[in-house]
């Protein structure tokens, strides 16, 4: 079953894994068990085939990752043939219009942008009708304002195009990471003769996308984690949480500790066999310290590859596997470039100021043609149309908050597992005679 299945809202109690302190911080060494954060949103991989990973919302037949408040952007999963069919449907415009008030652009702009335009429109209509004399009514010549609107529209379009370029670039980065990880896993099965080295390398290949995800996204793709929230935890021994029969205790945990708990749960799933615990501890320690986890993962990979020489792997094959690590490092560095470098902030601020001024002057240009009744709805439609384009551009500027990185990571995990299970060296029939 696809990794994009729905995650049930009632998660099994066994999926709650405590954050195990391993001396990562002097403030955490002496924490009692009841004081440790738990992995609330993690789903064991053995159960993902039944319940899935993501919480999805369905609106008029379309599914996407659930938005937990009105400021969240739209986040899509990988498209399937069924998704494409709905996406290209000739009835899509009716479906999209029926859902306009629940759409991300409308809800994000509703307060304060559209509320401000509404207030200006109502205030202008009231002033011109009840206060001002006919010759003293406030308005702007629509012909002059049309030229400004054209310039603002071009600016919004340029903003969206630049942001989409970043979005497309980051999707290419993850595609390259996916291809490289698959190649490295296959080369591991081909060239590494020591079983322990193969096992260690394959685990690192599975863990690398998870570490990269948590490095590029502060929540590791768990978008429902709040930076300020209270966890509900069970305080009665080691028993699982049953809110129906036991009184839970609420406790605040630091945001970073809660993210660390989710990270460790994902890593523990990969290292569930109890082998290579030193690697698990080393990775979790680096993550907790705030250091660069993907760099540490690449170091561990190269340590493993270098050890192949002592077990009879030819140097030329070792160089081939090391080249795959170079590819991963290059893509990782390019991803960090996008993450740490926004579009020029002067351009963003200037666009924001112009959008604010244009949207709140729009009612003055609309009033002469539409009068006090039509000014409000026409102004809202115009402001929504143009400011929505600009807002979508702002959201796309940070691609790693939009792309389904967890789904990409799970896809790589499944691919590596398939390689590990099914790889059988081919023996020609002539060699068995």
C-alpha positions as CSV (number, residue, x, y, z in Angstrom):
1,X,0.0,0.0,0.0
2,X,1.2,3.5,-0.8
3,X,2.9,5.6,1.9
4,X,0.3,8.3,1.3
5,X,-2.4,6.5,3.1
6,X,-4.4,8.2,5.8
7,X,-3.1,8.2,9.3
8,X,-5.9,7.5,11.7
9,X,-6.4,10.1,14.3
10,X,-6.4,7.6,17.1
11,X,-2.8,6.4,17.1
12,X,-1.8,3.2,18.8
13,X,-0.3,3.6,22.2
14,X,2.7,1.6,21.2
15,X,3.7,4.3,18.8
16,X,4.5,6.7,21.6
17,X,8.2,6.4,22.2
18,X,9.9,8.3,24.9
19,X,12.8,10.6,24.2
20,X,15.7,8.8,25.8
21,X,18.3,11.1,27.2
22,X,21.9,9.8,26.5
23,X,23.8,12.6,28.0
24,X,23.2,15.0,25.1
25,X,22.7,17.9,27.4
26,X,23.6,18.5,31.0
27,X,20.0,19.7,31.5
28,X,18.6,16.4,30.3
29,X,20.8,13.8,32.0
30,X,18.9,13.8,35.2
31,X,15.3,14.0,33.9
32,X,12.9,11.5,35.3
33,X,11.1,9.3,32.8
34,X,7.9,11.2,33.4
35,X,9.6,14.5,32.4
36,X,10.8,13.3,29.0
37,X,9.0,14.3,25.8
38,X,7.3,11.6,23.8
39,X,7.0,11.0,20.1
40,X,3.3,11.8,19.6
41,X,3.1,11.9,15.8
42,X,5.5,9.1,14.9
43,X,3.9,6.0,13.4
44,X,5.9,2.7,13.4
45,X,6.8,1.6,9.9
46,X,5.3,-1.8,10.6
47,X,1.9,-0.1,11.0
48,X,2.2,2.4,8.2
49,X,0.8,-0.1,5.6
50,X,-2.4,-0.2,7.7
51,X,-2.8,3.3,8.9
52,X,-0.5,5.5,6.8
53,X,1.6,8.4,7.9
54,X,-0.3,11.5,7.1
55,X,-3.4,13.1,8.3
56,X,-5.3,14.1,5.2
57,X,-8.3,16.3,4.6
58,X,-10.8,15.6,1.8
59,X,-12.7,18.5,0.2
60,X,-15.0,17.8,-2.8
61,X,-13.1,14.6,-3.7
62,X,-9.6,16.2,-3.4
63,X,-7.2,15.0,-0.7
64,X,-4.2,16.9,0.7
65,X,-2.3,17.1,3.9
66,X,-4.5,18.5,6.7
67,X,-4.2,22.2,7.5
68,X,-4.3,22.7,11.3
69,X,-5.0,26.5,11.2
70,X,-5.9,29.1,8.6
71,X,-2.3,30.3,8.2
72,X,-1.0,26.9,6.9
73,X,-0.2,26.7,3.2
74,X,-1.5,24.0,1.0
75,X,0.6,20.8,1.1
76,X,0.1,18.1,-1.5
77,X,1.4,14.5,-1.6
78,X,2.8,12.8,-4.6
79,X,0.4,12.7,-7.5
80,X,-1.1,9.4,-8.6
81,X,-3.0,8.6,-11.8
82,X,-6.3,9.1,-9.9
83,X,-5.0,12.5,-8.6
84,X,-4.1,13.6,-12.1
85,X,-7.5,12.6,-13.3
86,X,-9.2,14.9,-10.8
87,X,-6.6,17.6,-11.3
88,X,-7.4,17.8,-15.1
89,X,-11.1,17.3,-14.8
90,X,-13.2,19.7,-16.9
91,X,-15.4,20.3,-13.8
92,X,-12.4,21.4,-11.7
93,X,-13.4,25.1,-11.9
94,X,-16.8,24.4,-10.3
95,X,-15.1,22.3,-7.6
96,X,-12.5,24.9,-6.9
97,X,-15.1,27.7,-6.7
98,X,-17.2,25.6,-4.3
99,X,-14.2,25.4,-2.0
100,X,-13.0,29.0,-2.3
101,X,-13.8,29.9,1.3
102,X,-11.9,26.9,2.6
103,X,-8.8,27.5,0.4
104,X,-5.5,28.4,1.8
105,X,-5.1,31.8,0.0
106,X,-8.5,33.0,1.0
107,X,-8.1,32.0,4.7
108,X,-4.7,33.5,4.9
109,X,-5.8,36.8,3.4
110,X,-9.1,37.0,5.2
111,X,-7.4,38.6,8.2
112,X,-6.0,41.1,8.1
113,X,-5.7,41.9,4.4
114,X,-9.3,41.4,3.1
115,X,-10.7,42.7,6.4
116,X,-8.7,45.9,5.9
117,X,-10.0,46.3,2.4
118,X,-13.6,45.7,3.6
119,X,-13.2,48.4,6.3
120,X,-11.8,50.9,3.8
121,X,-14.6,50.1,1.4
122,X,-17.4,50.5,4.0
123,X,-15.8,53.6,5.4
124,X,-15.5,55.2,2.0
125,X,-19.1,54.4,1.0
126,X,-20.4,55.8,4.3
127,X,-18.4,59.0,4.0
128,X,-19.4,59.6,0.4
129,X,-23.1,58.9,1.0
130,X,-23.8,60.4,4.4
131,X,-21.0,62.9,5.1
132,X,-19.5,64.4,1.9
133,X,-21.2,66.7,-0.5
134,X,-21.4,65.3,-4.1
135,X,-18.6,67.5,-5.3
136,X,-16.4,66.5,-2.3
137,X,-16.7,62.7,-2.6
138,X,-13.4,60.8,-2.4
139,X,-12.4,58.8,-5.4
140,X,-9.4,58.1,-7.8
141,X,-9.6,58.1,-11.5
142,X,-9.8,54.5,-12.7
143,X,-7.8,55.1,-15.8
144,X,-4.8,56.3,-13.9
145,X,-5.2,53.5,-11.4
146,X,-5.3,50.9,-14.1
147,X,-1.7,51.6,-15.0
148,X,-0.6,51.1,-11.4
149,X,-2.6,47.9,-11.3
150,X,-0.8,46.6,-14.4
151,X,2.6,47.3,-12.8
152,X,1.5,45.7,-9.5
153,X,0.2,42.6,-11.3
154,X,3.5,42.2,-13.2
155,X,5.4,42.5,-9.9
156,X,3.2,39.8,-8.2
157,X,3.7,37.5,-11.2
158,X,7.5,38.0,-11.1
159,X,7.4,37.2,-7.3
160,X,5.5,34.0,-7.9
161,X,7.8,33.0,-10.8
162,X,10.9,33.5,-8.7
163,X,9.4,31.5,-5.8
164,X,8.3,28.7,-8.1
165,X,11.9,28.5,-9.4
166,X,13.1,27.8,-5.9
167,X,10.3,25.2,-5.4
168,X,11.1,23.4,-8.6
169,X,14.8,23.4,-7.7
170,X,14.3,21.8,-4.3
171,X,12.1,19.1,-5.8
172,X,14.9,18.3,-8.2
173,X,17.3,18.2,-5.2
174,X,15.2,15.5,-3.5
175,X,14.8,13.6,-6.8
176,X,18.6,13.5,-7.1
177,X,18.9,12.4,-3.4
178,X,16.4,9.6,-4.1
179,X,18.4,8.4,-7.2
180,X,21.7,8.6,-5.4
181,X,20.4,6.7,-2.3
182,X,19.1,3.9,-4.5
183,X,22.4,3.7,-6.4
184,X,24.3,3.6,-3.2
185,X,22.1,0.8,-1.7
186,X,22.5,-1.3,-4.9
187,X,26.3,-0.8,-4.9
188,X,26.4,-1.7,-1.2
189,X,24.8,-5.1,-2.0
190,X,27.1,-5.6,-5.0
191,X,30.5,-4.6,-3.5
192,X,30.5,-4.9,0.3
193,X,31.4,-8.4,1.2
194,X,31.2,-8.1,4.9
195,X,27.6,-8.7,6.2
196,X,28.0,-6.3,9.1
197,X,29.3,-3.5,6.8
198,X,26.4,-4.1,4.4
199,X,23.9,-3.9,7.2
200,X,25.5,-0.7,8.7
201,X,25.6,1.0,5.3
202,X,22.0,0.2,4.4
203,X,20.8,1.5,7.7
204,X,22.7,4.7,7.1
205,X,21.1,5.0,3.6
206,X,17.7,4.6,5.2
207,X,18.5,7.1,8.0
208,X,20.0,9.8,5.8
209,X,16.8,11.1,4.2
210,X,15.2,11.2,7.6
211,X,18.1,13.3,9.0
212,X,18.0,15.5,5.9
213,X,14.3,16.1,6.4
214,X,14.7,17.1,10.0
215,X,17.6,19.4,9.0
216,X,15.7,21.2,6.3
217,X,12.4,21.4,8.1
218,X,12.3,22.5,11.7
219,X,9.5,20.0,12.5
220,X,10.8,17.2,10.4
221,X,7.6,17.3,8.3
222,X,5.4,16.9,11.4
223,X,3.5,20.1,10.6
224,X,1.0,19.5,13.4
225,X,3.7,20.0,16.1
226,X,3.1,23.4,17.8
227,X,6.0,25.5,19.0
228,X,4.0,26.2,22.2
229,X,1.7,23.4,23.3
230,X,1.1,21.0,26.2
231,X,1.7,17.3,25.8
232,X,-0.8,14.9,27.4
233,X,1.2,12.1,29.0
234,X,0.3,9.1,31.2
235,X,2.0,9.2,34.6
236,X,1.0,5.8,35.8
237,X,4.0,3.5,35.6
238,X,4.9,2.2,32.1
239,X,1.3,1.4,31.0
240,X,0.1,2.9,27.7
241,X,-2.1,6.0,27.7
242,X,-5.8,5.3,27.9
243,X,-7.6,8.5,28.3
244,X,-10.9,6.7,28.7
245,X,-9.9,5.0,32.0
246,X,-7.0,7.0,33.4
247,X,-6.6,10.7,34.2
248,X,-3.8,12.1,32.1
249,X,-1.3,14.7,33.2
250,X,-0.5,17.7,31.1
251,X,3.1,18.8,30.9
252,X,4.9,21.4,28.8
253,X,8.0,20.3,26.9
254,X,10.4,22.4,24.9
255,X,9.8,22.5,21.2
256,X,13.2,21.2,20.4
257,X,12.8,18.3,22.8
258,X,9.5,17.3,21.2
259,X,11.1,17.4,17.7
260,X,14.0,15.4,19.1
261,X,11.6,12.8,20.4
262,X,10.1,12.4,16.9
263,X,13.5,12.2,15.3
264,X,14.7,9.5,17.8
265,X,11.6,7.5,17.2
266,X,12.2,7.5,13.4
267,X,15.8,6.5,14.0
268,X,15.0,3.8,16.5
269,X,12.7,2.2,13.9
270,X,15.6,1.9,11.5
271,X,18.0,0.6,14.3
272,X,15.3,-1.6,15.8
273,X,17.5,-4.8,15.6
274,X,19.8,-3.5,18.4
275,X,22.9,-3.6,16.2
276,X,25.1,-0.5,15.5
277,X,23.8,1.2,18.6
278,X,26.9,3.4,18.5
279,X,25.8,4.9,15.2
280,X,22.3,5.5,16.7
281,X,23.7,7.2,19.7
282,X,26.1,9.3,17.6
283,X,23.4,10.5,15.2
284,X,20.9,11.4,18.0
285,X,23.6,13.2,20.0
286,X,24.6,15.3,16.9
287,X,20.9,16.1,16.3
288,X,20.3,17.1,19.9
289,X,23.4,19.3,20.0
290,X,22.1,21.3,17.1
291,X,25.1,20.3,14.9
292,X,24.8,19.3,11.2
293,X,23.2,15.9,11.2
294,X,23.4,15.1,7.4
295,X,27.2,15.9,7.5
296,X,27.6,13.4,10.3
297,X,25.6,10.8,8.4
298,X,27.8,11.3,5.3
299,X,30.9,10.9,7.6
300,X,29.5,7.6,8.9
301,X,28.9,6.4,5.4
302,X,32.4,7.3,4.3
303,X,33.8,5.6,7.3
304,X,32.0,2.4,6.4
305,X,33.0,2.7,2.7
306,X,36.7,3.2,3.7
307,X,36.5,0.0,5.8
308,X,35.7,-2.0,2.8
309,X,39.2,-1.9,1.6
310,X,40.3,-4.1,4.5
311,X,37.7,-6.7,3.5
312,X,38.8,-7.2,-0.1
313,X,36.8,-4.6,-1.9
314,X,38.8,-3.1,-4.8
315,X,39.8,0.5,-4.5
316,X,38.0,1.4,-7.8
317,X,34.7,0.1,-6.4
318,X,35.3,2.0,-3.2
319,X,35.8,5.1,-5.2
320,X,32.5,4.5,-7.0
321,X,30.6,4.4,-3.7
322,X,32.4,7.4,-2.4
323,X,31.3,9.3,-5.5
324,X,27.7,8.6,-4.5
325,X,28.5,10.3,-1.2
326,X,29.9,13.3,-3.1
327,X,26.6,13.5,-5.0
328,X,24.7,13.5,-1.7
329,X,26.9,16.2,-0.3
330,X,26.5,18.4,-3.3
331,X,22.7,18.2,-3.3
332,X,22.7,18.7,0.4
333,X,24.8,21.8,0.1
334,X,22.5,23.2,-2.7
335,X,19.5,22.5,-0.4
336,X,21.1,24.5,2.4
337,X,21.7,27.3,0.0
338,X,18.0,27.6,-0.8
339,X,17.1,27.1,2.9
340,X,19.4,29.9,4.2
341,X,19.0,32.4,1.3
342,X,15.6,34.0,0.7
343,X,14.7,36.2,-2.2
344,X,16.2,39.7,-1.6
345,X,14.4,40.9,1.5
346,X,14.3,44.5,0.1
347,X,12.3,43.2,-2.9
348,X,9.9,41.3,-0.6
349,X,9.3,44.2,1.7
350,X,8.8,46.6,-1.2
351,X,6.3,44.3,-2.8
352,X,4.5,43.9,0.5
353,X,4.2,47.7,0.9
354,X,3.0,48.2,-2.6
355,X,0.4,45.5,-2.2
356,X,-0.9,47.1,1.0
357,X,-1.2,50.5,-0.6
358,X,-2.7,49.2,-3.8
359,X,-5.3,47.0,-2.1
360,X,-6.5,49.8,0.2
361,X,-6.6,52.4,-2.5
362,X,-8.5,50.0,-4.8
363,X,-12.0,51.0,-3.3
364,X,-11.3,54.6,-4.2
365,X,-10.9,53.7,-7.9
366,X,-13.8,51.3,-7.9
367,X,-16.3,53.7,-6.3
368,X,-17.0,56.0,-9.3
369,X,-18.0,53.1,-11.4
370,X,-19.7,50.8,-8.9
371,X,-21.1,53.2,-6.3
372,X,-21.6,52.5,-2.6
373,X,-23.2,49.0,-3.2
374,X,-20.7,47.5,-5.6
375,X,-17.5,49.0,-4.2
376,X,-17.1,46.4,-1.4
377,X,-17.6,43.1,-3.4
378,X,-15.6,44.3,-6.4
379,X,-12.8,45.6,-4.2
380,X,-12.6,42.3,-2.4
381,X,-12.5,40.3,-5.6
382,X,-9.8,42.4,-7.0
383,X,-7.7,42.4,-3.9
384,X,-8.2,38.6,-3.4
385,X,-7.1,37.9,-7.0
386,X,-3.9,39.9,-7.0
387,X,-2.9,39.5,-3.3
388,X,-3.5,35.8,-3.6
389,X,-0.9,35.5,-6.3
390,X,1.6,37.4,-4.1
391,X,0.8,35.3,-1.0
392,X,1.2,32.0,-2.9
393,X,4.6,33.3,-4.0
394,X,5.6,34.0,-0.4
395,X,4.6,30.4,0.6
396,X,6.5,28.8,-2.2
397,X,9.6,30.8,-1.3
398,X,10.3,28.2,1.5
399,X,9.9,25.0,-0.5
400,X,10.9,22.7,2.3
401,X,7.8,23.7,4.3
402,X,5.6,22.8,1.3
403,X,7.1,19.6,-0.2
404,X,6.1,16.3,1.4
405,X,9.6,15.4,2.7
406,X,8.3,12.6,4.9
407,X,6.8,10.9,1.9
408,X,10.0,11.2,0.0
409,X,11.9,9.7,3.0
410,X,9.5,6.8,3.3
411,X,9.8,6.1,-0.4
412,X,13.6,5.9,-0.2
413,X,13.3,3.6,2.9
414,X,11.0,1.3,1.0
415,X,13.3,1.3,-2.1
416,X,16.3,0.3,0.1
417,X,14.3,-2.4,1.8
418,X,13.4,-3.8,-1.6
419,X,17.0,-3.8,-2.7
420,X,18.1,-5.5,0.5
421,X,15.4,-8.2,0.4
422,X,15.5,-9.1,-3.3
423,X,19.2,-8.7,-4.3
424,X,20.6,-12.1,-5.5
425,X,23.8,-12.3,-7.4
426,X,23.3,-13.8,-10.8
427,X,25.2,-17.1,-11.4
428,X,25.4,-18.1,-15.1
429,X,24.2,-21.6,-15.8
430,X,27.6,-22.5,-17.2
431,X,29.3,-21.6,-13.9
432,X,27.2,-24.3,-12.1
433,X,28.3,-27.1,-14.4
